[in-house]
Amino acid sequence: MRARRPAPAARARGWPRATAGPFRRWNGRSFEVSKNGVVGGRRRPSASGGAPDDGGGIGDRDFMPFADSTVSRRHFEICHDGGRFAVRDLGSASGTFRRLRNGAEAPLTLGAMAMIGKHQLCVVSDSAGAAGAGEAALGLECFAPDGSPLQGKIFKITDKGATLGRRTTNAVAFSHVVDGEAVGVDSSVSAEHARVVFAGGGFRLADGTSAGKSSTNGTWIRLSGLHEKSDRCDLESGDELLIGTIRFHVTATHTVVERPL
């Protein structure tokens, strides 16, 4: 999260604030993250227990408590370094997701994970740039939610790209045929929700249509794989995060403090 630079006669006092969506104890509440940083999860880490960079001990950082069972005991951290805030997943089970901004693209490399509506996709094969691979191709497997008719299905995408959405005309269609009729499997997926493009020798994922219309519920990128720690991901005001099933909107604030002449 990027805090706005204060005027010369001011100093930063308040820092990024995350306001949660409509789930349990976080409904309508916010949590202010100071420059000390924060660790979030269901169990408060010990004061020591390892270096803060490893997510082991909490040190001087604040603790952001969760009661939701979809949040791991030690799920994520937000740190402040070099004038910027960044989020990192600490090896959680359900993951930390960041919503793709309109016009932004995320690289789709082997192991990358994304969420469209309630469905999660993982890149299980990527021949882009591989020597002797011939035509570039990407394999996207739907691995969640459990019980979905799409679970376990692998979609092959060529360098011509593909659209993802609820309509059957999409290359990755969130629908299936019942008694000869196409039925949507996820009402939270837009008719044309996202698209995969091939550019610069690699595949990339973008939200919305090629005409620039965004999806209703967003396209979300998981910061790391299951039980894997992620790299730090810079945050900016306006970003949205998904922690377990709890959605946060991130804003940067500062307080102007009068100085004596």
LOSEMAR-973084 format. One record per residue (C-alpha): y, x, z. Coordinates in Angstrom, 1 decimal. Example, Ala and Ser with C-alpha at 12.3 -4.5 7.8 and 13.67 -1.06 7.14 Angstrom:
! residues 2
[[-4.5; 12.3; 7.8]]
[[-1.1; 13.7; 7.1]]
This chain:
! residues 261
[[0.0; 0.0; 0.0]]
[[3.3; 1.4; -0.9]]
[[6.1; 0.9; 1.6]]
[[9.5; 0.5; 0.1]]
[[11.7; 3.5; 0.7]]
[[14.3; 2.7; 3.3]]
[[18.0; 3.2; 2.7]]
[[19.6; 6.4; 4.1]]
[[20.9; 4.6; 7.1]]
[[17.6; 3.0; 7.8]]
[[14.1; 4.1; 8.9]]
[[10.8; 2.5; 8.3]]
[[9.7; 0.5; 11.3]]
[[7.3; -2.2; 10.1]]
[[4.5; -1.4; 7.7]]
[[2.0; -3.2; 5.5]]
[[1.0; -6.7; 6.5]]
[[-2.1; -8.4; 5.4]]
[[-2.3; -12.2; 5.5]]
[[-5.7; -13.7; 5.4]]
[[-7.1; -16.7; 3.6]]
[[-8.7; -19.9; 5.0]]
[[-11.5; -18.4; 7.0]]
[[-12.2; -18.7; 10.7]]
[[-10.0; -16.8; 13.1]]
[[-7.9; -15.1; 10.4]]
[[-6.7; -18.4; 8.9]]
[[-2.9; -18.0; 8.4]]
[[-2.7; -14.9; 10.6]]
[[-1.5; -11.5; 9.7]]
[[-2.2; -7.9; 10.9]]
[[0.4; -5.2; 10.7]]
[[-0.8; -1.8; 9.9]]
[[1.3; 1.1; 11.2]]
[[1.3; 4.7; 9.9]]
[[-1.4; 5.4; 12.4]]
[[-3.8; 3.5; 10.2]]
[[-6.5; 0.9; 11.1]]
[[-10.3; 0.6; 11.3]]
[[-11.7; -2.9; 10.7]]
[[-15.0; -4.4; 11.6]]
[[-17.1; -6.4; 14.1]]
[[-17.4; -3.6; 16.7]]
[[-14.7; -1.3; 17.9]]
[[-15.6; 2.3; 17.2]]
[[-15.5; 4.8; 20.1]]
[[-12.4; 7.0; 20.5]]
[[-14.4; 10.0; 19.4]]
[[-17.8; 9.7; 17.6]]
[[-16.8; 11.8; 14.6]]
[[-13.8; 12.8; 12.5]]
[[-11.4; 10.0; 11.5]]
[[-11.8; 11.0; 7.9]]
[[-15.5; 10.2; 8.2]]
[[-14.8; 6.8; 9.8]]
[[-16.7; 8.0; 12.9]]
[[-14.2; 7.7; 15.7]]
[[-11.1; 5.5; 15.8]]
[[-8.8; 8.2; 17.2]]
[[-5.2; 7.0; 17.3]]
[[-5.8; 4.3; 14.8]]
[[-5.6; 0.6; 15.5]]
[[-8.6; -1.7; 15.4]]
[[-8.8; -4.9; 13.4]]
[[-11.5; -7.2; 14.9]]
[[-13.6; -9.6; 12.9]]
[[-16.1; -12.2; 14.1]]
[[-17.4; -13.1; 10.6]]
[[-21.1; -12.1; 10.1]]
[[-20.3; -11.0; 6.5]]
[[-18.2; -8.1; 7.9]]
[[-20.0; -5.0; 9.0]]
[[-19.6; -3.5; 12.5]]
[[-17.5; -0.7; 11.0]]
[[-16.4; -2.0; 7.6]]
[[-13.3; -0.4; 6.2]]
[[-10.2; 1.7; 7.1]]
[[-6.6; 1.7; 5.9]]
[[-4.8; 5.1; 6.2]]
[[-1.3; 6.3; 5.5]]
[[-1.0; 9.7; 3.8]]
[[1.7; 11.2; 1.6]]
[[3.9; 8.1; 1.9]]
[[1.2; 5.7; 0.7]]
[[-1.3; 3.4; 2.2]]
[[-4.9; 3.5; 1.0]]
[[-8.1; 1.5; 1.8]]
[[-11.6; 2.9; 2.0]]
[[-14.9; 1.2; 2.6]]
[[-16.9; 2.8; 5.3]]
[[-20.4; 2.0; 4.0]]
[[-20.4; -1.8; 4.6]]
[[-23.2; -4.1; 3.5]]
[[-21.1; -6.8; 1.8]]
[[-18.5; -4.5; 0.4]]
[[-14.7; -4.2; 0.2]]
[[-13.2; -5.7; -3.0]]
[[-9.8; -5.3; -4.6]]
[[-8.5; -7.9; -7.0]]
[[-7.6; -6.6; -10.5]]
[[-4.0; -7.2; -11.3]]
[[-2.9; -8.9; -14.5]]
[[-2.9; -6.3; -17.2]]
[[-4.9; -3.7; -15.2]]
[[-8.3; -2.4; -16.2]]
[[-11.1; -0.9; -14.1]]
[[-13.6; 1.6; -15.5]]
[[-17.2; 0.4; -15.8]]
[[-19.4; 3.4; -15.2]]
[[-23.0; 3.6; -14.0]]
[[-23.2; 1.9; -10.6]]
[[-19.8; 0.2; -10.7]]
[[-19.8; -3.3; -9.2]]
[[-17.6; -6.4; -9.9]]
[[-17.4; -10.0; -8.7]]
[[-16.6; -12.9; -11.0]]
[[-16.4; -16.2; -9.0]]
[[-19.4; -16.0; -6.6]]
[[-21.5; -13.8; -8.9]]
[[-21.7; -10.0; -8.5]]
[[-22.4; -7.7; -11.5]]
[[-23.6; -4.1; -11.5]]
[[-23.5; -1.6; -14.3]]
[[-27.2; -0.5; -14.6]]
[[-26.9; 1.4; -17.9]]
[[-24.1; 3.1; -19.8]]
[[-24.7; 5.1; -22.9]]
[[-21.0; 5.7; -23.7]]
[[-20.4; 9.4; -24.3]]
[[-24.1; 10.3; -23.9]]
[[-25.2; 12.9; -26.4]]
[[-27.5; 11.5; -29.1]]
[[-27.2; 8.0; -27.6]]
[[-26.0; 6.4; -30.9]]
[[-24.1; 3.2; -30.4]]
[[-22.3; 2.9; -27.1]]
[[-23.9; 0.1; -25.0]]
[[-23.4; -1.2; -21.4]]
[[-25.9; -3.0; -19.3]]
[[-24.5; -5.5; -16.7]]
[[-27.0; -6.9; -14.2]]
[[-26.3; -10.0; -12.1]]
[[-27.7; -9.3; -8.7]]
[[-26.0; -12.0; -6.5]]
[[-25.8; -14.6; -5.2]]
[[-29.4; -15.2; -4.3]]
[[-30.9; -18.3; -6.0]]
[[-28.6; -18.2; -9.0]]
[[-30.4; -18.8; -12.3]]
[[-28.5; -15.7; -13.6]]
[[-29.8; -13.4; -10.8]]
[[-31.7; -10.4; -12.3]]
[[-30.5; -11.1; -15.8]]
[[-29.1; -8.1; -17.7]]
[[-26.4; -8.6; -20.3]]
[[-26.1; -5.9; -23.0]]
[[-22.6; -5.2; -24.2]]
[[-21.8; -3.1; -27.3]]
[[-18.6; -1.2; -28.1]]
[[-17.3; -4.3; -29.7]]
[[-16.6; -5.6; -26.2]]
[[-17.4; -9.0; -24.6]]
[[-15.9; -11.9; -22.8]]
[[-17.2; -13.3; -19.5]]
[[-16.7; -16.9; -18.4]]
[[-18.2; -20.3; -17.8]]
[[-18.3; -21.4; -21.5]]
[[-21.5; -20.7; -23.4]]
[[-19.5; -19.0; -26.2]]
[[-18.9; -16.0; -23.9]]
[[-21.2; -13.0; -24.3]]
[[-21.7; -13.1; -20.5]]
[[-21.9; -16.9; -19.9]]
[[-22.1; -18.2; -16.3]]
[[-24.1; -21.2; -17.4]]
[[-27.7; -22.1; -18.2]]
[[-29.5; -24.8; -20.2]]
[[-31.0; -27.8; -18.4]]
[[-32.8; -30.5; -20.5]]
[[-31.1; -29.1; -23.6]]
[[-27.6; -29.2; -22.1]]
[[-25.5; -26.3; -21.0]]
[[-24.6; -26.5; -17.4]]
[[-22.1; -24.2; -15.6]]
[[-23.6; -22.3; -12.6]]
[[-20.3; -21.3; -10.9]]
[[-17.3; -23.7; -10.7]]
[[-15.1; -20.8; -9.5]]
[[-15.5; -19.0; -12.8]]
[[-12.8; -19.8; -15.4]]
[[-13.8; -20.9; -19.0]]
[[-12.9; -17.4; -20.2]]
[[-12.5; -15.4; -17.0]]
[[-12.6; -11.7; -17.9]]
[[-13.4; -9.3; -20.7]]
[[-15.0; -5.9; -21.2]]
[[-13.3; -3.6; -23.7]]
[[-14.3; -0.3; -25.1]]
[[-11.5; 2.3; -25.3]]
[[-11.1; 6.0; -25.0]]
[[-14.8; 6.5; -25.1]]
[[-15.7; 4.2; -22.1]]
[[-16.0; 0.6; -21.1]]
[[-13.4; -1.1; -19.0]]
[[-13.1; -4.5; -17.3]]
[[-10.0; -6.6; -17.3]]
[[-9.2; -10.0; -15.9]]
[[-8.3; -13.0; -18.1]]
[[-8.1; -13.5; -21.8]]
[[-6.9; -11.2; -24.5]]
[[-3.9; -13.5; -24.9]]
[[-2.8; -12.5; -21.3]]
[[-3.9; -15.7; -19.4]]
[[-5.2; -14.7; -16.0]]
[[-8.3; -16.3; -14.4]]
[[-7.8; -18.8; -11.6]]
[[-9.8; -17.0; -8.9]]
[[-9.5; -13.4; -10.1]]
[[-11.7; -10.5; -11.0]]
[[-12.7; -8.3; -8.1]]
[[-13.8; -4.7; -8.1]]
[[-16.1; -3.4; -5.3]]
[[-14.9; -0.1; -4.0]]
[[-18.4; 1.3; -3.4]]
[[-22.1; 0.5; -3.6]]
[[-24.3; -0.9; -0.9]]
[[-23.9; 1.1; 2.3]]
[[-22.0; 3.8; 0.5]]
[[-18.6; 5.1; 1.6]]
[[-15.9; 4.8; -1.1]]
[[-13.1; 7.0; -2.1]]
[[-9.6; 6.1; -0.9]]
[[-7.9; 3.5; -3.1]]
[[-4.1; 3.3; -3.0]]
[[-2.6; 0.0; -2.0]]
[[0.6; -1.6; -3.2]]
[[2.5; -4.7; -2.1]]
[[1.0; -7.7; -3.8]]
[[-2.6; -6.4; -3.8]]
[[-5.4; -8.6; -2.6]]
[[-8.4; -7.5; -0.7]]
[[-11.7; -9.2; 0.1]]
[[-13.4; -8.1; 3.3]]
[[-16.7; -9.9; 3.6]]
[[-15.7; -13.5; 2.8]]
[[-12.2; -13.1; 4.1]]
[[-9.4; -12.7; 1.6]]
[[-6.2; -10.8; 2.4]]
[[-2.8; -10.6; 0.7]]
[[-1.0; -7.3; 1.2]]
[[2.7; -6.9; 1.7]]
[[4.8; -3.9; 2.6]]
[[7.7; -4.4; 5.1]]
[[10.3; -2.2; 6.7]]
[[12.9; -2.7; 9.4]]
[[16.5; -1.5; 9.1]]
[[17.6; 0.1; 12.3]]
[[21.3; 0.8; 12.9]]
[[22.1; 4.4; 13.7]]
[[25.2; 5.5; 15.7]]
[[27.9; 7.2; 13.7]]
